[in-house]
Amino acid sequence: MSRITVIGGTGYAGSAIVAEAAARGHQVTSLSRSLPDAPVANVIHVQGDATDEAALSAPIEGADFVVAALAPRGPLAGTFREVNRTVARLADAAGATLFVVGGYSSLRPAPGADRFVTDLSHIPAELHGEILAGAALILEDLPATPPSLDWVFVSPALGFGAHAPG
């Protein structure tokens, strides 16, 4: 049984990860800005702000795995990368493996092809900031972490999200 902490545990991806990990018998801690309407049995739900390092520290300490399921929009629009760098630093200090749930924009449609993020002409301008922040996380920030941090970037498909349930 692993100790898993999910940062963003009430969001679309985070809530699914929390529920699945708990159903498989893991010890799960979920940190989010708000508590869930329907708490998941056997999950420790912690209300806190991911921009507050003190709020992140306790749930990450002692975890075997940390999942950062955060979106670069809303309250995290300007701090997304910094929050993820902090999560990575704390996960490394805890000796935890870090899983980051990101977006598809940094991927390539085929080997050797340009990354999706290189052409945003078909994407509404109001989404460019979050796309670029998400891409920078995988292209710049995670590769710059210490070699001692074991991390994995999980990239859901373009159609993944609350706007496309299932």
DSSP file with accessible surface (Angstrom, degrees, kcal/mol):
  #  RESIDUE AA STRUCTURE BP1 BP2  ACC     N-H-->O    O-->H-N    N-H-->O    O-->H-N    TCO  KAPPA ALPHA  PHI   PSI    X-CA   Y-CA   Z-CA
    1    1 A M              0   0  160      0, 0.0     2,-0.3     0, 0.0    25,-0.1   0.000 360.0 360.0 360.0 127.5    0.0    0.0    0.0
    2    2 A S        -     0   0   30     62,-0.0    25,-2.3    61,-0.0     2,-0.7  -0.672 360.0-124.9 -99.6 155.7    1.5    3.4   -1.1
    3    3 A R  E     -a   27   0A 108     -2,-0.3    61,-2.6    23,-0.2    62,-2.0  -0.900  35.7-174.5 -98.6 115.0    1.0    6.8    0.5
    4    4 A I  E     -ab  28  65A  21     23,-3.1    25,-2.6    -2,-0.7     2,-0.5  -0.952  13.5-165.3-119.2 128.2   -0.2    9.0   -2.3
    5    5 A T  E     -ab  29  66A   4     60,-2.5    62,-3.1    -2,-0.5     2,-0.6  -0.957   6.1-161.7-111.5 128.3   -0.8   12.8   -2.1
    6    6 A V  E >   -ab  30  67A   0     23,-2.9    25,-2.7    -2,-0.5     3,-0.7  -0.947   4.9-156.3-112.8 115.5   -2.8   14.5   -4.9
    7    7 A I  E 3  S+ab  31  68A   1     60,-3.4    62,-2.7    -2,-0.6    25,-0.2  -0.822  89.8  25.2 -89.7 120.1   -2.4   18.2   -5.2
    8    8 A G  T >  S+     0   0   13     23,-3.2     3,-1.6    -2,-0.6     6,-0.3   0.770  79.7 164.2  91.8  35.3   -5.6   19.4   -6.9
    9    9 A G  T <   +     0   0    3     22,-1.7     9,-0.2    -3,-0.7    23,-0.2   0.510  67.2  50.3 -71.8  -5.5   -7.5   16.5   -5.6
   10   10 A T  T 3  S+     0   0   49     21,-0.2    -1,-0.3     4,-0.1    22,-0.1   0.400  91.1  98.0-109.6   1.6  -11.0   17.9   -6.3
   11   11 A G  S <> S-     0   0   34     -3,-1.6     4,-2.6    58,-0.2     5,-0.3  -0.122  94.1 -87.7 -77.2-177.4  -10.3   18.9   -9.9
   12   12 A Y  H  > S+     0   0   81      2,-0.2     4,-1.1     1,-0.2     5,-0.1   0.969 125.8  26.2 -59.9 -58.3  -11.3   16.9  -12.9
   13   13 A A  H  > S+     0   0   16      2,-0.2     4,-2.3     1,-0.2     5,-0.2   0.935 122.3  54.8 -71.9 -44.3   -8.2   14.7  -13.2
   14   14 A G  H  > S+     0   0    1     -6,-0.3     4,-2.8    55,-0.3     5,-0.2   0.894 105.7  50.6 -58.6 -43.2   -7.3   14.9   -9.5
   15   15 A S  H  X S+     0   0   52     -4,-2.6     4,-2.3    -7,-0.2    -1,-0.2   0.886 111.0  49.5 -65.9 -35.5  -10.7   13.7   -8.2
   16   16 A A  H  X S+     0   0   60     -4,-1.1     4,-2.3    -5,-0.3    -1,-0.2   0.907 112.3  47.9 -68.4 -39.1  -10.5   10.7  -10.6
   17   17 A I  H  X S+     0   0   52     -4,-2.3     4,-2.8     2,-0.2     5,-0.3   0.928 111.8  50.1 -66.6 -43.7   -7.0    9.9   -9.4
   18   18 A V  H  X S+     0   0    1     -4,-2.8     4,-2.5    -5,-0.2     5,-0.2   0.947 112.8  46.3 -58.1 -50.2   -8.0   10.2   -5.7
   19   19 A A  H  X S+     0   0   45     -4,-2.3     4,-2.3     1,-0.2    -1,-0.2   0.920 115.0  45.9 -62.3 -43.5  -11.0    7.9   -6.2
   20   20 A E  H  X S+     0   0   96     -4,-2.3     4,-1.4     2,-0.2    -1,-0.2   0.923 113.2  48.5 -68.3 -43.8   -9.1    5.3   -8.1
   21   21 A A  H  <>S+     0   0    9     -4,-2.8     5,-2.2     1,-0.2     3,-0.2   0.920 113.6  47.4 -63.5 -41.5   -6.1    5.2   -5.7
   22   22 A A  H ><5S+     0   0   18     -4,-2.5     3,-1.9    -5,-0.3    -1,-0.2   0.910 108.3  55.1 -65.1 -40.6   -8.4    4.9   -2.7
   23   23 A A  H 3<5S+     0   0   83     -4,-2.3    -1,-0.2     1,-0.3    -2,-0.2   0.798 105.1  54.6 -63.3 -26.3  -10.4    2.2   -4.4
   24   24 A R  T 3<5S-     0   0  177     -4,-1.4    -1,-0.3    -3,-0.2    -2,-0.2   0.344 123.7-104.7 -90.0   5.7   -7.1    0.2   -4.8
   25   25 A G  T < 5 +     0   0   41     -3,-1.9    -3,-0.2     1,-0.2    -2,-0.1   0.579  70.0 144.5  89.2  10.1   -6.4    0.5   -1.1
   26   26 A H      < -     0   0   53     -5,-2.2     2,-0.8   -25,-0.1    -1,-0.2  -0.433  59.1-109.1 -78.4 157.4   -3.7    3.2   -1.1
   27   27 A Q  E     -a    3   0A 105    -25,-2.3   -23,-3.1    -2,-0.1     2,-0.4  -0.795  47.7-167.8 -84.1 113.3   -3.4    5.8    1.7
   28   28 A V  E     -ac   4  43A   4     -2,-0.8    16,-2.7    14,-0.7     2,-0.4  -0.902  20.7-173.0-116.5 133.7   -4.5    8.9   -0.1
   29   29 A T  E     -ac   5  44A  26    -25,-2.6   -23,-2.9    -2,-0.4     2,-0.5  -0.988  11.0-161.7-119.0 130.3   -4.3   12.5    0.9
   30   30 A S  E     -ac   6  45A   0     14,-3.1    16,-3.5    -2,-0.4     2,-0.5  -0.962   3.1-167.7-115.5 123.2   -6.0   15.1   -1.3
   31   31 A L  E     +ac   7  46A   1    -25,-2.7   -23,-3.2    -2,-0.5   -22,-1.7  -0.941  23.8 144.0-109.6 129.1   -5.1   18.8   -1.1
   32   32 A S  E     - c   0  47A   8     14,-2.0    16,-2.6    -2,-0.5    -2,-0.0  -0.979  60.0-105.6-156.2 164.4   -7.4   21.3   -2.8
   33   33 A R  S    S+     0   0  144     -2,-0.3     2,-0.3    14,-0.2    16,-0.1   0.818 106.8  27.7 -61.8 -33.7   -8.7   24.8   -2.3
   34   34 A S  S    S-     0   0   65     12,-0.1    12,-0.1    13,-0.1    -1,-0.1  -0.952  86.6-111.1-130.2 153.1  -12.1   23.5   -1.4
   35   35 A L        -     0   0   84     -2,-0.3    -4,-0.0     1,-0.1    12,-0.0  -0.500  46.3 -97.4 -77.5 150.9  -13.3   20.3    0.2
   36   36 A P        -     0   0   32      0, 0.0    -1,-0.1     0, 0.0     9,-0.0  -0.333  18.6-129.8 -69.7 150.1  -15.2   17.9   -2.0
   37   37 A D  S    S+     0   0  172      1,-0.3    -2,-0.0    -3,-0.1     0, 0.0   0.875 107.7  29.7 -62.7 -38.2  -19.0   17.9   -1.9
   38   38 A A  S    S-     0   0   78      0, 0.0    -1,-0.3     0, 0.0     0, 0.0  -0.865  91.8-143.0-124.6  93.9  -18.9   14.2   -1.5
   39   39 A P        -     0   0   91      0, 0.0     2,-0.4     0, 0.0     3,-0.0  -0.245  19.7-116.6 -57.6 143.4  -15.7   13.1    0.4
   40   40 A V    >   -     0   0   47      1,-0.1     3,-1.4     2,-0.0     5,-0.1  -0.686  36.0-106.0 -82.4 131.4  -14.2    9.9   -0.8
   41   41 A A  T 3  S+     0   0   73     -2,-0.4     3,-0.1     1,-0.2    -1,-0.1  -0.263 100.7  12.9 -57.7 141.7  -14.1    7.2    1.9
   42   42 A N  T 3  S+     0   0  155      1,-0.2   -14,-0.7   -15,-0.0     2,-0.4   0.699  99.8 119.7  64.8  21.6  -10.7    6.5    3.5
   43   43 A V  E <   -c   28   0A  16     -3,-1.4     2,-0.8   -16,-0.1    -1,-0.2  -0.958  63.0-133.7-114.8 136.5   -9.2    9.7    2.0
   44   44 A I  E     -c   29   0A 107    -16,-2.7   -14,-3.1    -2,-0.4     2,-0.6  -0.817  23.9-158.6 -87.0 113.2   -7.7   12.5    4.0
   45   45 A H  E     -c   30   0A  43     -2,-0.8     2,-0.5   -16,-0.2   -14,-0.2  -0.871   9.4-172.2 -97.9 121.6   -9.1   15.7    2.5
   46   46 A V  E     -c   31   0A  49    -16,-3.5   -14,-2.0    -2,-0.6     2,-0.5  -0.962  14.7-145.5-117.0 127.6   -7.1   18.8    3.3
   47   47 A Q  E     +c   32   0A 122     -2,-0.5     2,-0.3   -16,-0.2   -14,-0.2  -0.817  44.1 125.4 -92.3 126.5   -8.2   22.2    2.4
   48   48 A G        -     0   0   16    -16,-2.6     2,-0.6    -2,-0.5   -14,-0.1  -0.979  59.4 -99.1-171.9 165.1   -5.4   24.5    1.4
   49   49 A D    >   -     0   0   74     -2,-0.3     3,-2.2     1,-0.1     6,-0.3  -0.842  20.9-148.0 -99.2 122.8   -3.9   26.8   -1.2
   50   50 A A  T 3  S+     0   0   10     -2,-0.6    -1,-0.1     1,-0.3     6,-0.1   0.679  97.5  65.4 -66.1 -15.8   -1.3   25.3   -3.4
   51   51 A T  T 3  S+     0   0   66      1,-0.1     2,-0.7     4,-0.0    -1,-0.3   0.576  86.7  82.1 -80.6  -6.5    0.5   28.7   -3.6
   52   52 A D    X>  -     0   0   82     -3,-2.2     4,-1.5     1,-0.2     3,-0.7  -0.862  68.1-159.2-101.3 108.2    1.2   28.4    0.1
   53   53 A E  H 3> S+     0   0   79     -2,-0.7     4,-2.3     1,-0.3    -1,-0.2   0.859  92.1  57.3 -57.1 -35.6    4.3   26.3    0.6
   54   54 A A  H 3> S+     0   0   72      1,-0.2     4,-1.0     2,-0.2    -1,-0.3   0.891 104.9  51.5 -63.2 -36.7    3.3   25.6    4.2
   55   55 A A  H <4 S+     0   0   23     -3,-0.7    -1,-0.2    -6,-0.3    -2,-0.2   0.831 113.9  45.0 -69.0 -30.0    0.0   24.1    3.0
   56   56 A L  H  X S+     0   0    1     -4,-1.5     4,-1.8    -7,-0.2     5,-0.2   0.836 101.6  67.9 -78.8 -35.8    1.9   21.9    0.6
   57   57 A S  H  X S+     0   0   37     -4,-2.3     4,-2.6     1,-0.2    -2,-0.2   0.907  97.1  47.1 -57.1 -53.6    4.6   20.7    3.0
   58   58 A A  H  < S+     0   0   74     -4,-1.0    -1,-0.2     1,-0.2    -2,-0.1   0.930 113.6  46.0 -62.0 -46.8    2.6   18.6    5.4
   59   59 A P  H  4 S+     0   0   15      0, 0.0    -1,-0.2     0, 0.0    -2,-0.2   0.845 116.9  45.9 -65.4 -29.4    0.6   16.6    2.8
   60   60 A I  H >< S+     0   0    2     -4,-1.8     3,-2.4     2,-0.1    -2,-0.2   0.871  90.5  94.5 -80.6 -35.9    3.8   15.9    0.7
   61   61 A E  T 3< S+     0   0  153     -4,-2.6     3,-0.1     1,-0.3    30,-0.1  -0.320  98.0  12.6 -59.2 127.1    6.0   15.0    3.7
   62   62 A G  T 3  S+     0   0   36      1,-0.3    -1,-0.3    32,-0.1     2,-0.2   0.411  94.7 135.2  87.4  -3.8    6.0   11.2    4.0
   63   63 A A    <   -     0   0    5     -3,-2.4    -1,-0.3     1,-0.1   -59,-0.2  -0.510  45.7-158.5 -76.9 146.9    4.3   10.5    0.7
   64   64 A D  S    S+     0   0   51    -61,-2.6    33,-2.4     1,-0.3     2,-0.4   0.786  85.1  22.3 -85.4 -35.4    5.6    7.8   -1.6
   65   65 A F  E     -bd   4  97A  64    -62,-2.0   -60,-2.5    31,-0.3     2,-0.4  -0.997  66.1-162.8-134.7 138.8    4.0    9.4   -4.6
   66   66 A V  E     -bd   5  98A   0     31,-2.8    33,-3.2    -2,-0.4     2,-0.5  -0.986   6.4-161.4-121.6 130.6    2.9   13.0   -5.2
   67   67 A V  E     -bd   6  99A  11    -62,-3.1   -60,-3.4    -2,-0.4     2,-0.9  -0.962   4.0-159.0-113.1 120.8    0.5   13.8   -8.1
   68   68 A A  E     +bd   7 100A   1     31,-3.0    33,-2.6    -2,-0.5     2,-0.5  -0.876  19.1 168.6 -98.5 102.5    0.4   17.4   -9.2
   69   69 A A        +     0   0   15    -62,-2.7     2,-0.3    -2,-0.9   -55,-0.3  -0.602  26.0 140.6-113.7  67.0   -3.0   17.7  -11.0
   70   70 A L        -     0   0   25     -2,-0.5   -62,-0.1    31,-0.3    -2,-0.1  -0.826  43.1-138.9-114.5 151.0   -3.1   21.5  -11.3
   71   71 A A        -     0   0   33     -2,-0.3     2,-1.4     2,-0.2     5,-0.2  -0.871  16.9-130.0-110.7 141.6   -4.3   23.7  -14.1
   72   72 A P  S    S+     0   0   19      0, 0.0     2,-0.3     0, 0.0    61,-0.1  -0.179  82.2  78.3 -82.9  46.4   -2.6   26.9  -15.3
   73   73 A R  S >  S+     0   0  133     -2,-1.4     3,-1.8    57,-0.1    -2,-0.2  -0.852  78.4  19.0-140.8 177.7   -5.7   28.9  -15.1
   74   74 A G  G >  S-     0   0   53     -2,-0.3     3,-2.1     1,-0.3     4,-0.3  -0.315 130.7  -1.2  58.4-135.2   -7.9   30.6  -12.6
   75   75 A P  G 3  S+     0   0   85      0, 0.0     3,-0.3     0, 0.0    -1,-0.3   0.716 139.8  50.4 -60.8 -20.4   -6.2   31.3   -9.3
   76   76 A L  G X> S+     0   0    6     -3,-1.8     4,-2.0    -5,-0.2     3,-0.5   0.366  75.9 108.8 -97.9   6.2   -3.0   29.6  -10.6
   77   77 A A  T <4 S+     0   0   62     -3,-2.1    -1,-0.2     1,-0.3    -3,-0.1   0.880  91.1  27.9 -51.8 -44.3   -2.8   31.6  -13.9
   78   78 A G  T 34 S+     0   0   79     -4,-0.3    -1,-0.3    -3,-0.3     4,-0.1   0.596 129.9  38.8 -95.2  -9.5    0.2   33.6  -12.8
   79   79 A T  T <> S+     0   0   55     -3,-0.5     4,-3.0    -4,-0.1     5,-0.3   0.356  76.3 110.9-122.8   4.5    1.8   31.1  -10.4
   80   80 A F  H  X S+     0   0    7     -4,-2.0     4,-2.3     1,-0.2     5,-0.2   0.893  83.6  43.1 -50.3 -50.8    1.3   27.8  -12.0
   81   81 A R  H  > S+     0   0   72      1,-0.2     4,-2.4     2,-0.2    -1,-0.2   0.929 115.0  49.1 -66.7 -42.2    5.0   27.2  -12.9
   82   82 A E  H  > S+     0   0   99      2,-0.2     4,-2.3     1,-0.2    -2,-0.2   0.919 110.8  50.8 -63.9 -41.8    6.2   28.4   -9.5
   83   83 A V  H  X S+     0   0    6     -4,-3.0     4,-2.8     1,-0.2    -1,-0.2   0.943 111.6  47.6 -61.5 -44.4    3.7   26.2   -7.6
   84   84 A N  H  X S+     0   0    5     -4,-2.3     4,-2.6    -5,-0.3    -1,-0.2   0.875 109.6  52.8 -67.1 -34.9    4.8   23.2   -9.6
   85   85 A R  H  X S+     0   0   97     -4,-2.4     4,-2.4     2,-0.2    -1,-0.2   0.907 110.9  48.2 -64.7 -38.8    8.5   23.9   -9.0
   86   86 A T  H  X S+     0   0   13     -4,-2.3     4,-2.8     2,-0.2     5,-0.2   0.931 110.8  49.9 -66.1 -45.4    7.7   24.1   -5.3
   87   87 A V  H  X S+     0   0    1     -4,-2.8     4,-2.8     1,-0.2     5,-0.2   0.929 111.6  49.7 -57.9 -44.0    5.8   20.8   -5.4
   88   88 A A  H  X S+     0   0    5     -4,-2.6     4,-2.5     2,-0.2    -2,-0.2   0.924 111.1  48.5 -62.2 -44.1    8.8   19.2   -7.3
   89   89 A R  H  X S+     0   0  117     -4,-2.4     4,-2.4     1,-0.2    -2,-0.2   0.928 114.1  45.6 -62.6 -44.3   11.2   20.5   -4.7
   90   90 A L  H  X S+     0   0   20     -4,-2.8     4,-1.9     2,-0.2    -2,-0.2   0.891 112.3  51.1 -68.4 -37.9    9.1   19.3   -1.8
   91   91 A A  H  X>S+     0   0    0     -4,-2.8     5,-2.5    -5,-0.2     4,-0.6   0.917 110.7  49.5 -64.1 -41.6    8.6   15.9   -3.5
   92   92 A D  H ><5S+     0   0   39     -4,-2.5     3,-1.2    -5,-0.2    -2,-0.2   0.939 109.9  50.2 -62.2 -45.2   12.3   15.5   -4.0
   93   93 A A  H 3<5S+     0   0   86     -4,-2.4    -1,-0.2     1,-0.3    -2,-0.2   0.846 111.9  48.8 -62.6 -32.2   13.0   16.4   -0.3
   94   94 A A  H 3<5S-     0   0   38     -4,-1.9    -1,-0.3    -5,-0.2    -2,-0.2   0.536 111.9-121.1 -82.9  -9.0   10.4   13.8    0.7
   95   95 A G  T <<5 +     0   0   67     -3,-1.2     2,-0.2    -4,-0.6    -3,-0.2   0.737  64.0 146.4  74.0  22.5   12.0   11.1   -1.6
   96   96 A A      < -     0   0    5     -5,-2.5    54,-0.4    -6,-0.2     2,-0.4  -0.622  54.0-116.5 -93.1 150.1    8.6   10.8   -3.4
   97   97 A T  E     -d   65   0A  26    -33,-2.4   -31,-2.8    -2,-0.2     2,-0.5  -0.692  32.6-139.5 -79.3 136.3    8.1   10.1   -7.1
   98   98 A L  E     -de  66 151A   1     52,-2.8    54,-2.5    -2,-0.4     2,-0.5  -0.872  16.7-170.3-105.5 127.4    6.3   13.0   -8.7
   99   99 A F  E     -de  67 152A  65    -33,-3.2   -31,-3.0    -2,-0.5     2,-0.5  -0.976   8.0-163.4-111.7 126.1    3.6   12.5  -11.3
  100  100 A V  E     -de  68 153A   1     52,-2.9    54,-3.4    -2,-0.5     2,-0.7  -0.953   9.2-150.7-112.8 123.2    2.5   15.7  -13.1
  101  101 A V  E     + e   0 154A  22    -33,-2.6   -31,-0.3    -2,-0.5    54,-0.2  -0.851  36.1 158.3 -91.8 114.2   -0.7   15.7  -15.0
  102  102 A G        -     0   0   20     52,-3.0     2,-0.2    -2,-0.7    33,-0.1  -0.296  35.9 -85.9-118.5-156.3   -0.2   18.2  -17.9
  103  103 A G        -     0   0   33     52,-0.2     3,-0.4    -2,-0.1    -1,-0.1  -0.557  30.6-111.8-113.3 179.4   -1.6   19.0  -21.2
  104  104 A Y  S >  S+     0   0   34     -2,-0.2     3,-2.4     1,-0.2    12,-0.3   0.625  89.2  95.4 -86.2 -12.7   -1.0   17.8  -24.7
  105  105 A S  T 3  S+     0   0    8      1,-0.3    12,-2.3    11,-0.1    13,-0.2   0.743  81.7  51.7 -60.5 -27.9    0.6   21.0  -26.1
  106  106 A S  T 3  S+     0   0    3     -3,-0.4    -1,-0.3    10,-0.2    -2,-0.1   0.553  94.2  96.1 -85.8  -4.5    4.2   20.0  -25.5
  107  107 A L  S <  S-     0   0   70     -3,-2.4     9,-2.6     8,-0.1    10,-0.3  -0.285  72.1-125.1 -79.7 169.3    3.7   16.7  -27.4
  108  108 A R        -     0   0  110      7,-0.2     7,-0.2     8,-0.1     6,-0.1  -0.914   8.3-138.3-112.3 140.3    4.5   16.0  -31.0
  109  109 A P  S    S+     0   0   85      0, 0.0    -1,-0.1     0, 0.0     6,-0.1   0.739  90.9   2.1 -70.0 -18.9    1.9   14.6  -33.4
  110  110 A A  S >  S-     0   0   51      4,-0.2     3,-2.2    -3,-0.0     0, 0.0  -0.975 100.9 -70.7-158.9 157.0    4.5   12.3  -34.8
  111  111 A P  T 3  S+     0   0  135      0, 0.0     3,-0.1     0, 0.0     0, 0.0  -0.282 120.5   8.2 -54.8 131.1    8.2   11.5  -34.1
  112  112 A G  T 3  S+     0   0   72      1,-0.3     3,-0.1    -4,-0.0     2,-0.1   0.306 100.3 125.5  82.0 -11.5   10.4   14.4  -35.2
  113  113 A A  S <  S-     0   0   30     -3,-2.2    -1,-0.3     1,-0.1     3,-0.1  -0.350  71.8 -87.3 -75.8 161.7    7.4   16.7  -35.9
  114  114 A D        -     0   0  121      1,-0.1    -4,-0.2    -3,-0.1    -1,-0.1  -0.341  50.5-100.4 -62.4 151.3    7.0   20.1  -34.3
  115  115 A R    >   -     0   0   73     -7,-0.2     3,-1.9     1,-0.1     4,-0.3  -0.390  28.5-115.2 -69.9 151.2    5.4   20.2  -30.9
  116  116 A F  G >  S+     0   0   75     -9,-2.6     3,-1.6   -12,-0.3   -10,-0.2   0.849 113.0  66.1 -54.2 -35.6    1.7   21.2  -30.9
  117  117 A V  G 3  S+     0   0   20    -12,-2.3    -1,-0.3   -10,-0.3     3,-0.2   0.672  83.9  74.2 -66.0 -15.6    2.7   24.4  -28.9
  118  118 A T  G <  S+     0   0   91     -3,-1.9     2,-0.4     1,-0.2    -1,-0.3   0.712 100.8  42.1 -73.1 -18.0    4.6   25.8  -31.9
  119  119 A D    <   +     0   0   85     -3,-1.6     3,-0.3    -4,-0.3    -1,-0.2  -0.858  55.8 156.3-132.4 101.0    1.4   26.6  -33.7
  120  120 A L    >   +     0   0   25     -2,-0.4     3,-2.0    -3,-0.2    -1,-0.1   0.220  41.1 113.0-104.0  15.2   -1.4   28.2  -31.6
  121  121 A S  T 3  S+     0   0   98      1,-0.3    -1,-0.2     4,-0.0     4,-0.1   0.773  78.8  47.8 -62.4 -26.0   -3.1   29.9  -34.6
  122  122 A H  T 3  S+     0   0  121     -3,-0.3    -1,-0.3     2,-0.1    -2,-0.1   0.408  98.2  86.4 -94.1   2.7   -6.1   27.7  -34.3
  123  123 A I  S <  S-     0   0   24     -3,-2.0     5,-0.1     1,-0.0    -3,-0.0  -0.859  91.0-102.6-105.7 135.0   -6.4   28.2  -30.5
  124  124 A P    >   -     0   0   63      0, 0.0     3,-2.2     0, 0.0     4,-0.5  -0.275  30.5-123.2 -54.9 138.0   -8.3   31.1  -29.0
  125  125 A A  G >  S+     0   0   73      1,-0.3     3,-1.4     2,-0.2     4,-0.5   0.812 107.4  66.7 -56.1 -32.2   -5.9   33.8  -27.8
  126  126 A E  G 3  S+     0   0  155      1,-0.3    -1,-0.3     2,-0.1     4,-0.3   0.666 101.4  50.1 -68.1 -12.8   -7.3   33.7  -24.3
  127  127 A L  G <> S+     0   0   65     -3,-2.2     4,-2.1     1,-0.1    -1,-0.3   0.539  84.9  88.9 -97.9  -9.1   -6.0   30.1  -23.9
  128  128 A H  H <> S+     0   0   55     -3,-1.4     4,-2.9    -4,-0.5     5,-0.3   0.887  83.1  55.3 -59.2 -41.7   -2.4   30.9  -25.1
  129  129 A G  H  > S+     0   0   51     -4,-0.5     4,-2.3     1,-0.2    -1,-0.2   0.928 110.7  43.4 -59.4 -46.4   -1.1   31.8  -21.6
  130  130 A E  H  > S+     0   0   40     -4,-0.3     4,-2.3     2,-0.2    -1,-0.2   0.887 114.2  51.2 -70.1 -34.1   -2.2   28.5  -20.0
  131  131 A I  H  X S+     0   0   22     -4,-2.1     4,-2.5     2,-0.2    -2,-0.2   0.943 112.4  45.7 -65.7 -45.1   -0.9   26.5  -23.0
  132  132 A L  H  X S+     0   0   90     -4,-2.9     4,-2.5    -5,-0.2    -2,-0.2   0.894 112.4  51.0 -67.0 -37.7    2.5   28.1  -22.9
  133  133 A A  H  X S+     0   0   19     -4,-2.3     4,-1.7    -5,-0.3    -1,-0.2   0.925 111.8  47.6 -64.7 -42.9    2.7   27.7  -19.1
  134  134 A G  H  X S+     0   0   11     -4,-2.3     4,-1.3     1,-0.2    -2,-0.2   0.911 113.1  47.9 -64.4 -41.3    1.9   24.0  -19.3
  135  135 A A  H  X S+     0   0    3     -4,-2.5     4,-2.8     1,-0.2     5,-0.3   0.911 108.8  53.9 -66.5 -39.9    4.4   23.5  -22.1
  136  136 A A  H  X>S+     0   0   10     -4,-2.5     4,-2.6     1,-0.2     5,-2.0   0.851 101.7  60.9 -63.9 -32.4    7.1   25.4  -20.3
  137  137 A L  I  <>S+     0   0    3     -4,-1.7     5,-2.9     3,-0.2    -1,-0.2   0.945 114.9  31.9 -59.2 -48.1    6.6   23.1  -17.3
  138  138 A I  I  <5S+     0   0   25     -4,-1.3    -2,-0.2     3,-0.2    -1,-0.2   0.852 125.1  43.7 -81.2 -32.4    7.5   20.0  -19.2
  139  139 A L  I  <5S+     0   0   65     -4,-2.8    -3,-0.2    -5,-0.2    -2,-0.2   0.802 134.7   6.0 -84.0 -28.0   10.0   21.6  -21.6
  140  140 A E  I  X5S+     0   0  110     -4,-2.6     4,-0.9    -5,-0.3    -3,-0.2   0.751 124.9  46.0-119.9 -53.5   11.9   23.7  -19.1
  141  141 A D  I  4<S+     0   0   16     -5,-2.0     3,-0.4     2,-0.2     4,-0.3   0.929 111.9  44.4 -71.8 -49.7   11.0   23.3  -15.4
  142  142 A L  T >4<S+     0   0    3     -5,-2.9     3,-1.8     1,-0.2    -1,-0.2   0.930 111.9  52.5 -65.2 -41.8   10.8   19.5  -15.0
  143  143 A P  T 34 S+     0   0   78      0, 0.0    -1,-0.2     0, 0.0    -2,-0.2   0.781 105.3  58.4 -63.6 -20.2   14.1   18.8  -16.9
  144  144 A A  T 3< S+     0   0   81     -4,-0.9    -2,-0.2    -3,-0.4    -3,-0.1   0.478  83.3 108.0 -86.8  -1.8   15.8   21.4  -14.6
  145  145 A T  S <  S-     0   0   26     -3,-1.8    -3,-0.0    -4,-0.3   -56,-0.0  -0.328  85.2 -84.0 -71.6 160.3   14.9   19.5  -11.4
  146  146 A P    >   -     0   0   62      0, 0.0     3,-2.0     0, 0.0    -1,-0.1  -0.253  35.3-116.2 -62.0 150.8   17.7   17.7   -9.5
  147  147 A P  T 3  S+     0   0  137      0, 0.0    -2,-0.1     0, 0.0    -3,-0.0   0.726 112.0  70.0 -60.1 -19.8   18.6   14.2  -10.8
  148  148 A S  T 3  S+     0   0   87      2,-0.1     2,-0.6     0, 0.0    -3,-0.0   0.709  80.2  89.5 -72.5 -17.8   17.4   12.8   -7.4
  149  149 A L    <   -     0   0    9     -3,-2.0     2,-0.7   -52,-0.1   -52,-0.1  -0.705  66.7-154.4 -85.2 121.7   13.8   13.6   -8.3
  150  150 A D        +     0   0  100     -2,-0.6   -52,-2.8   -54,-0.4     2,-0.3  -0.852  28.2 171.7 -92.2 114.5   12.0   10.7  -10.1
  151  151 A W  E     -e   98   0A  77     -2,-0.7     2,-0.4   -54,-0.2   -52,-0.2  -0.934  24.2-165.5-131.6 155.0    9.2   12.4  -12.1
  152  152 A V  E     -e   99   0A  56    -54,-2.5   -52,-2.9    -2,-0.3     2,-0.6  -0.998  12.5-147.8-135.5 135.2    6.7   11.4  -14.8
  153  153 A F  E     -e  100   0A  35     -2,-0.4     2,-0.5   -54,-0.2   -52,-0.2  -0.931  11.7-160.9-106.1 121.1    4.7   13.7  -17.0
  154  154 A V  E     -e  101   0A  65    -54,-3.4   -52,-3.0    -2,-0.6    -2,-0.0  -0.901   4.9-164.2-103.9 124.2    1.2   12.3  -17.9
  155  155 A S        -     0   0   34     -2,-0.5   -52,-0.2   -54,-0.2     3,-0.1  -0.848   3.8-156.7-117.4  99.1   -0.3   14.0  -20.9
  156  156 A P        -     0   0   23      0, 0.0    -2,-0.0     0, 0.0     0, 0.0  -0.251  34.0 -89.4 -64.9 161.8   -4.0   13.5  -21.4
  157  157 A A    >   -     0   0   76      1,-0.1     3,-2.1   -54,-0.1   -53,-0.1  -0.178  39.4-101.0 -67.5 163.2   -5.4   14.0  -24.9
  158  158 A L  T 3  S+     0   0  108      1,-0.3    -1,-0.1   -54,-0.1   -53,-0.0   0.870 122.2  53.6 -53.9 -39.5   -6.7   17.3  -26.2
  159  159 A G  T 3  S+     0   0   46      4,-0.0     2,-0.3     2,-0.0    -1,-0.3   0.410  83.6 113.3 -81.8   5.6  -10.3   16.3  -25.5
  160  160 A F    <   +     0   0   90     -3,-2.1     2,-0.2     3,-0.1     3,-0.1  -0.592  48.0  72.6 -81.4 133.3   -9.7   15.4  -21.9
  161  161 A G  S >  S-     0   0   10      3,-0.5     3,-2.3    -2,-0.3    -4,-0.0  -0.807  94.2 -65.3 150.5 174.6  -11.3   17.6  -19.3
  162  162 A A  T 3  S+     0   0   73      1,-0.3    -1,-0.1    -2,-0.2    -2,-0.0   0.777 124.9  63.8 -61.7 -24.0  -14.5   18.7  -17.5
  163  163 A H  T 3  S+     0   0  146      1,-0.3    -1,-0.3    -3,-0.1    -3,-0.1   0.623 112.9  34.1 -73.6 -13.0  -15.7   20.0  -20.9
  164  164 A A  S <  S-     0   0   38     -3,-2.3    -3,-0.5    -5,-0.0    -1,-0.3  -0.523  86.2-161.8-139.9  65.9  -15.6   16.5  -22.3
  165  165 A P              0   0  105      0, 0.0    -3,-0.1     0, 0.0    -5,-0.0  -0.166 360.0 360.0 -54.6 143.7  -16.6   14.1  -19.5
  166  166 A G              0   0  114      0, 0.0    -6,-0.1     0, 0.0    -4,-0.1   0.249 360.0 360.0  95.9 360.0  -15.7   10.4  -20.0
